[in-house]
Amino acid sequence: MAVLRLENETTYTEQSEIASHLAPLKIQLHRWPVGDSPRLQSLLAQASLSEEEKTEVLTELDGYFQQLQQKSGY
């Protein structure tokens, strides 16, 4: 869940509201589902991960990184 809190203490939690406030700053907000892999969900629920587990999470989510690289050159 995303939260945008402005300096005047106004808080937004709806993705569409947050996106409209960020758009003038040329910031795009995207929400991608993490997936339904039980192993990934288990890892993400942990307070900390080993280096091997971190690599496993990043590998599982690599498709999102590939999309960003192709679309935006990151």
Secondary structure, DSSP 8 states (H G I E B T S, - for coil): ---EE-TTS-EE-SHHHHHHHHGGGT-----------HHHHHHHTSS---HHHHHHHHHHTHHHHHHHHHHH--
